[in-house]
Structure formats: structure tokens, C-alpha cells
Amino acid sequence: MNDDFSKFLDELRSRISIAEIIGEKVKLQKRGREYTGLCPFHQEKTPSFTINESKGFYHCFGCGAHGDAVKFLMDNEGLPFIDAVKKLAARVGMELPALSRENQEAVQRRKSLYEIMDMAAEFFEKNLRMPVGSKGYAYFTQKRGLSEDTMKKFRLGYAPSNNALKAYLSSKGISEQDMADLGLISVPEDKNRHPNDFFFDRVMIPIMDKQKNVIAFGGRILGDGQPKYLNSPETPIFNKRRILYNMNNARESAYSDKRLIICEGYMDVIALDSYGFSYAVAPLGTALTEEQILEAWKVCNIPTLCFDGDAAGIRAAIRSVDRVLPNLKAGYSVNYIFLKEAKDPDELLHKFGAEAFEKYLVKARPLVDILWHKCKMNKNTETPEQKALIEKEIFEEVAKIKDNQIRNYYTQEMKKRIYYAFGRGAEFGQNQNNNTSGNKSNKNNKLYNRNSRTTLENKQGYNLVKKTPLTDLFLRKIVAAMMLYPKLAEDYGERLAEFDVGKSPFAKILNEIIEIVQEEKNTDSDVLVEKLQLNFAGKIEELWEFNMYKMQKITLPELKTEINASLKEIQLKQIDKEIKECTASLKNQPENAEDIYARYKQLIIERNKFLTDDELI
């Protein structure tokens, strides 16, 4: 950095108010000579973020974030250094000092490359709406269901055959060397052959940097050929390891909504955006890189990685753990979702709508769960030696975390999971039971287990457990599910008896279904609905969930997965509620403290079993 530019930066810092700049993003309170607020770089409830106006810097005592106004714009908005400086300079009416001749030439060269890529994008956009691009237009509008506004927002296009782009750019005075440098044409090694368009007969998706410059393209073939997707090669303006597709559009909403979805492909991003999820991005045809994770963290502390629910999706998620673990820091991690009802977000949204995808986001799994699953999946745990091997591998994984504090917390969490997963939790529960029931074995006591919520009574008759209540919403859904697939009544009849169904009218319908199916095995759906109409015609008519399931053509395995997930969530909420009740009862009922404490310890064990369940999806 030359002296003139250093002096310029000093002058710039003296003219701007760092509190004013940060105050546009963070709600601040004046405390003496400083300002305080909730840190924008990690999640917190008590303010630990301070700004010293006179010294021109900010500092967070929670996560260690520190810097001046330039650094704040770089980290908060994901801007390169020079762009952050330009933005601040424009704010106070300053002009950047003249660059050296060499730098000026490099800047001008880069600018001209951007202009060429923009010309190519305009060419593809125009051809999409011409007769030559009709099949591309039909692909976007009919097969993908995209609106004209969405296509314009993402500058979607079509690349014709017959070297049409090369001819067009040549007519504008663009050299073949520039086209080749930008990956727009392929130059054969055989000098007797002519260069050809790199993209042809493909729908085109421009890739942009954060300043909305077109820097590359992704092209999807319309037939059955390979590769299905083709990306630009690396060029002077494109490094695919650093770029996340659509970050130019997603950055602001990701920061304001504190959400960022990282999915697998372009069309998933575009579909999510068209359904209101404007904070979706994707890597560019490769596994998620460390550089891309760091880019994501600039706008969202805990982005959500979205994978297909099949074996390939789980493998991809497992690979991502290796990229994220070493870079973890306080307040920064990733969550995971695995789609079950569809092969990708695009299909899920078209089948079930935005609400279905939102449910996945709400139930996203933390990184620690995926790490646990990675170390345990497909492993035998029958012998002490095998358990010891898993434990060894778990702590080898944890050792990859560079941050000491995070590594220590992961070590504690994994020790706890190992303790309960490998049988020691059962011994612990038995010891606690001995305090209240003598020396009876764990097999014979009436403590809560994950499949049965029975009642534990002490010698005074104190009731420590209640049946878990089911909501009216859940009852509606399971009644509708059983009406569509009566076999579900056989699968869940006994299990549902362990819950409190209350006085809901749908509880009566549920009982009727179970009785009918018990009396007549292999009951047909139409026959079952006809019988229910005799006593519950009004309620059956208002059960819109039944028609929804039929319209969606939802399968039996999909419904079972949904029911299992709902029951698990309901039971976990009940456990949390009972833990709170036990805590309160320990204070209010000292005469029953011994029994209440035993119950409390058992609830903690059961809660950990839910949290360490190997099921990922």
C-alpha cells in the first residue's frame, strides 16, 4: 500500500462516524464514551459488542470480532477491501487516489472482461425469447414453473448451436483470445481446427459475484446427454472454490433474516427464491469448500445445509463435516436438513409448497448430531472393543477442531453421548431406581421408557408421570392418514393408547378406525371412509388433510416417517415439561423429594436418548 493511499485511509477514517455506520445495522445504546449493542457476528442475548467512536473501532467481548469501519463492511456485507473503501468514500464525498499505471491497467482489463461476460449474458437472454430458444423457454416456464419475473431476476438464457455466441462477440470486436480467457470458447489443441462455443444447446444460468458482475455461466443440457450441468472453467475473474451461486441476491435477506440455505444446485436456489426463500445459495458443482463456508458465515452465523434424503445426500453431508469442523468458532456453525418426500427442494416445493420446506428448516439438525452419526453409522456396537474403536474415532474427529473452547465443549458433549449410547445410561438409571424401589431390576420397575409412558408411584401414591397429550392438529392428521392407509391403525393403535387423546371429536373417530381395522383385517380405504360417514359425516367433510394427502399422492412410508417425527417431537416436549415440573416440585414438596429426584434423573436420561437417536432423517 503506497503512502498516498495510507494517508487517504487515515483521512477517510477521520471523516466517518463508525457508530453511525454500524448503527444502521445494529441497535445501539450510548454508555458513557462508548456504544453497546447485540453483536451482529454471533447470536447473543446480552450485549457484548462495543464501539469506541473516538478511537474508531468496534470490539465484541463474546466472539472477539474487532476492527474499524472498513473491516465492519467487509465482514458484515461480504465486500472486498477496495469495495468497502469505495462505499465509505462515496458516503463522505471523497475520491480514491489515482492508482499506479500497472494497477490502472489491471483494473481496466478486469472491467473489460466483465463487460464481455455481460454481453454474453444479454445474448443468451435474448435467444431464450426467440424461436431458436423456444425449447429452453418451455423448460423454464413449463417444466420448472418459473415466472417471467424470476427468469429476468436470474438473467436466465439459452445458448444456441453453430457457434452463435462466437459469431456475435466477434461482430462486436471481441478477440478470440478474450473469449478463450473467459471460457466462452474452446480452443482445440489441433491448430487445424477452429475454436467452438464452449456452451451450446443448453439453458444458461449466469453466475455473478457480490457486485452483480457476471463472472461465469452454468449450462444445463435439455436432452439426455452428459454432462447434465456444465460450468465455466476457472478464469481471471472466476474461482469456483470461493463463489456461492446467488450470494449477490441472497446476501441482504440472509443477514436481515439471519437465515442462509446452502443447497446443491442452481435450480434449487431459483425454485426456493420463487417460493419466498430469498436467502438460498449453492456451491458450483463441487462439494462445499472451506472458502465457501467462510463466505457464508459473513452473512449468517449458522447457515442450513440442505441435502437429499437418500444415501448420496447423507454421504455428501458427512463430507461437509470434514470441511466445517476445523473452522468452527464461537457462535458459528451449520445446521442440516435432509429431504424425504422429494429428491430435491425444487421437487418438494412444487409438490407440497413453501410450508413443507419451512417445516424442514424449523427442525434442522445441528452439526454435532451429524458428527455423532458419522462416527456411529454402519458400526457394530456389540462388544467393548468395538465401542472403544468408535469412541477413539469420535475423539479423533473432535481433535480436528482448531478452536480450544469449541473443542472442549464438543469433547464434553461426545462423552455424554457415549455414556448413554453404550449402555452406561441404563446402569445409571438402575442405580437411581434403587433409591426408591429397593433392589428390583431395571426390567421390572415401572419407570418411563421411550415406548411407554406408564405411571411411577411411590409408597405414598405420588403420581410422577402423566400420559402425553396429543394435539387436535395431530389427531386430525393421523385420522386422515389412517383413512387413506388403514394399515396405519394396525401399526400405531397400541402405541397411541399410551397417549392422552382428550375429548377431541377426532379422538372418537380415531378409536372407531382402530376398532374397525381390528375387526376387519385388510380394510380398504373406501370401505373405511364409508363406514365412518355413518356416524361422523360432518367431521369427515371438514377433514381437509385427507383430501390433501390424496392430492399429493403421499406414500405409506412417507406418512409413517411424518407420524414418527411428530410423535417424537410431542414426547420430547412432554419430557421437557415434566423436567420443569420436577424442578418446581423439588422446592414445593420436600416430603416427596426422593421420588421426585429419581424421576428427574430418569427424565434426563430419556431426553438424552431422544437427542442421541441415530436416526438422521
Residue pairs with C-beta under 8 A, 6 or more apart in sequence:
2 100
4 97
5 96
5 97
8 94
8 96
8 97
9 70
9 85
11 94
12 85
12 88
12 89
12 92
12 94
13 56
13 68
13 69
13 70
15 92
15 94
16 69
16 88
16 91
16 92
17 53
18 51
18 53
18 56
18 57
18 58
18 68
18 69
18 72
19 28
19 35
19 51
19 53
21 69
21 72
21 73
21 88
21 91
22 28
22 35
22 37
22 40
22 51
22 58
22 69
22 72
23 35
25 40
25 76
25 255
26 37
26 38
26 40
26 49
27 37
27 38
28 35
28 36
28 37
28 51
29 35
29 36
29 37
29 47
33 52
33 53
33 54
34 50
34 51
34 52
34 53
35 50
35 51
35 53
36 47
36 49
36 50
36 51
37 47
37 49
37 51
38 44
38 45
38 47
38 49
39 47
39 48
39 49
39 60
39 62
39 63
39 65
39 331
40 49
40 76
41 60
41 63
41 65
41 75
41 76
41 301
41 331
42 60
42 62
42 63
42 65
42 301
42 330
42 331
42 332
43 258
43 301
43 302
43 331
44 62
44 331
48 60
48 61
48 62
49 58
49 59
49 60
49 61
49 62
49 65
50 58
50 59
50 60
50 61
51 57
51 58
52 58
52 59
56 68
56 69
57 66
57 67
57 68
58 65
58 66
58 67
58 68
58 72
59 65
59 66
60 66
62 330
62 331
63 329
63 330
63 331
63 332
64 330
65 75
67 74
67 75
69 88
70 81
70 84
70 85
70 88
71 84
73 79
73 84
73 87
73 88
74 80
74 81
74 84
75 298
76 255
76 298
77 84
77 251
77 255
77 298
77 299
78 210
78 247
78 251
78 295
78 298
78 299
79 87
79 210
83 211
85 96
86 96
89 95
89 96
98 104
99 107
110 236
110 237
112 178
113 178
113 181
113 182
113 235
113 236
113 237
114 213
114 214
114 215
114 237
116 169
116 174
116 178
116 179
116 182
116 184
117 182
117 206
117 213
117 214
117 215
117 216
117 237
118 213
118 214
119 168
119 169
119 172
119 174
120 165
120 169
120 182
120 184
120 214
120 217
121 155
121 157
121 204
121 206
121 214
121 217
123 157
123 164
123 165
123 168
123 169
124 157
124 158
124 159
124 165
124 204
124 206
124 217
125 155
125 156
125 157
126 157
127 133
127 136
127 157
127 158
127 159
127 160
127 164
128 136
128 137
128 140
128 151
128 156
128 157
128 158
128 203
128 204
129 137
132 158
132 160
133 157
133 158
133 160
135 222
136 157
136 158
136 202
136 203
136 222
137 158
139 203
139 222
140 146
140 151
140 156
140 203
141 147
141 151
144 267
144 270
144 271
144 346
145 274
145 350
146 156
146 270
146 274
147 274
150 270
150 273
150 274
153 249
153 273
154 205
154 206
154 246
154 270
154 273
155 206
155 214
156 203
156 204
156 205
156 206
156 270
157 203
157 204
157 206
158 202
158 203
158 204
159 165
159 197
159 199
159 200
159 201
159 202
159 203
159 204
159 219
160 200
160 201
161 197
161 200
161 201
162 200
163 196
163 197
163 200
164 197
164 200
165 184
165 185
165 197
165 199
166 176
166 179
166 184
166 185
166 195
166 196
166 197
169 179
169 184
170 176
176 185
176 187
176 195
179 185
179 195
180 186
180 187
180 195
181 235
181 236
182 232
182 235
182 236
182 237
183 198
183 216
183 232
183 233
183 234
183 235
183 238
184 197
184 198
184 199
185 195
185 196
185 197
185 198
186 195
186 196
186 197
186 198
187 195
188 194
188 195
188 196
198 230
198 232
198 233
199 217
199 219
199 230
201 221
201 222
201 223
202 219
202 220
202 221
202 222
202 230
203 219
203 220
203 222
204 217
204 218
204 219
205 217
205 218
205 219
205 220
205 245
205 266
205 270
206 214
206 216
206 217
207 214
207 215
207 216
207 217
207 218
207 231
207 232
207 238
207 243
207 245
207 284
208 214
208 215
208 248
209 215
209 237
209 243
209 248
210 247
210 248
210 251
211 248
212 248
213 237
215 235
215 237
215 238
215 243
216 231
216 232
216 235
216 237
216 238
216 240
216 243
216 284
217 231
217 232
218 229
218 230
218 231
218 232
218 245
218 266
218 284
218 285
219 229
219 230
219 231
220 228
220 229
220 230
220 266
220 267
221 227
221 228
221 229
221 230
229 265
229 266
229 285
231 240
231 284
231 285
232 238
234 240
240 283
240 284
240 285
240 286
241 286
241 289
241 291
241 292
242 289
242 291
242 292
242 295
243 284
243 292
243 295
244 262
244 281
244 282
244 283
244 284
244 292
244 295
244 296
245 266
245 269
245 281
245 282
245 283
245 284
246 269
246 270
246 273
246 280
246 281
246 282
247 281
247 295
247 299
249 273
249 278
250 260
250 278
250 279
250 280
250 281
250 299
251 299
253 259
253 278
253 279
254 260
254 279
254 299
254 300
254 303
255 299
255 300
257 279
258 300
258 301
259 279
259 300
259 303
259 304
259 361
260 279
260 280
260 281
260 296
260 299
260 300
260 303
260 304
261 272
261 277
261 279
261 280
261 281
261 303
261 304
261 306
261 361
262 280
262 281
262 282
262 283
262 288
262 292
262 296
262 303
262 304
262 305
262 306
262 334
263 269
263 272
263 280
263 281
263 282
263 306
263 344
263 345
264 282
264 283
264 306
264 307
264 308
264 316
264 344
265 282
265 344
266 282
267 344
267 346
268 280
268 282
268 306
268 344
268 345
268 346
269 280
269 281
269 282
271 345
271 346
271 349
271 350
272 280
272 345
272 349
272 357
273 280
275 349
275 353
275 354
275 357
276 354
277 354
277 357
279 300
280 345
281 296
283 289
283 292
287 316
287 319
287 320
287 323
288 305
288 320
288 323
289 323
290 323
290 326
290 327
293 323
293 324
293 327
293 334
294 327
296 303
297 303
297 332
301 331
301 332
301 333
302 332
302 333
302 334
302 335
303 334
303 335
304 334
304 335
304 336
304 337
304 361
304 364
305 317
305 320
305 334
305 335
305 336
305 337
306 337
306 339
306 345
306 360
307 313
307 314
307 316
307 317
307 336
307 337
307 338
307 339
308 338
308 339
308 343
308 344
309 338
309 339
309 340
309 617
310 343
313 338
313 339
314 338
314 616
314 617
317 336
317 338
317 370
318 370
318 373
318 374
320 334
321 367
321 370
321 371
321 374
321 397
322 400
324 333
324 334
324 367
325 367
325 371
325 397
325 400
325 401
326 400
326 401
326 402
327 402
328 367
328 401
328 402
328 403
328 406
329 403
329 406
330 403
330 405
330 406
333 366
333 367
334 367
335 364
335 365
335 366
335 367
336 364
336 365
336 366
336 367
336 369
336 370
337 360
337 361
337 363
337 364
337 365
338 365
338 616
338 617
339 345
339 348
339 360
340 558
340 561
340 617
341 348
341 351
341 352
341 356
341 554
341 558
342 348
342 351
342 352
345 357
348 356
348 357
349 356
349 357
351 552
352 552
363 565
363 569
365 616
368 410
368 413
369 611
369 616
370 616
371 394
371 397
371 398
371 410
372 394
372 414
372 417
372 612
373 614
373 616
374 397
375 390
375 393
375 394
375 397
376 390
376 421
376 614
377 614
379 386
379 389
379 390
380 386
381 387
381 390
381 421
381 422
387 422
390 418
391 418
391 422
394 414
394 418
395 411
395 414
398 407
398 410
398 411
398 414
399 407
401 407
401 410
416 608
417 608
417 612
419 425
419 428
420 605
420 608
420 609
420 612
421 612
425 605
425 608
425 609
426 442
428 601
428 605
429 442
429 447
429 601
429 602
429 605
430 441
430 442
432 598
432 601
432 602
433 440
433 442
433 445
433 447
433 598
433 602
434 440
435 594
435 597
435 598
436 458
436 594
436 595
436 598
437 445
445 456
446 454
446 455
446 456
446 457
447 456
447 602
448 454
448 456
448 465
448 602
448 603
448 606
449 606
450 571
450 606
450 609
450 610
451 495
451 498
452 498
453 465
453 466
453 467
453 468
453 498
453 499
453 571
453 574
454 465
455 463
455 464
455 465
455 466
456 464
456 465
456 595
456 599
457 463
457 464
458 464
458 592
458 594
458 595
460 591
460 592
462 592
462 595
462 596
464 582
464 595
464 596
464 599
465 578
465 599
466 500
466 578
467 498
467 499
467 500
468 498
468 499
468 500
468 570
468 571
468 574
469 499
469 500
469 501
469 502
469 574
470 496
470 499
470 500
470 501
470 502
470 507
470 570
471 570
472 502
472 504
472 506
474 566
474 570
475 501
475 504
475 506
475 507
475 510
476 506
476 543
476 545
477 545
477 562
477 563
477 566
478 488
478 492
478 496
478 510
478 563
479 506
479 509
479 510
479 513
479 543
479 545
479 546
480 543
480 545
480 546
480 548
480 549
481 488
481 545
481 549
481 559
481 562
481 563
482 488
482 489
482 492
482 510
482 513
482 517
482 528
483 513
483 525
483 528
483 529
483 532
483 540
483 543
483 546
484 525
484 546
484 549
484 550
484 554
484 559
485 525
485 556
485 559
486 513
486 516
486 517
486 523
486 524
486 525
486 528
487 517
487 556
488 556
488 559
488 560
488 563
489 513
489 514
489 516
489 517
489 518
490 517
490 518
491 560
492 563
493 514
493 517
493 518
495 567
496 510
496 514
499 570
501 507
501 510
501 511
505 536
505 539
506 539
506 543
508 536
509 532
509 536
509 539
509 540
512 532
512 535
512 536
513 528
513 532
516 523
516 528
516 531
516 532
517 523
517 528
529 540
532 540
533 540
540 546
549 559
561 617
568 610
568 613
571 610
572 607
572 610
575 603
575 606
575 607
575 610
576 607
578 599
578 603
579 600
579 603
579 604
579 607
582 596
582 597
582 599
582 600
582 603
583 600
585 592
585 596
586 593
586 596
586 597
586 600
589 596
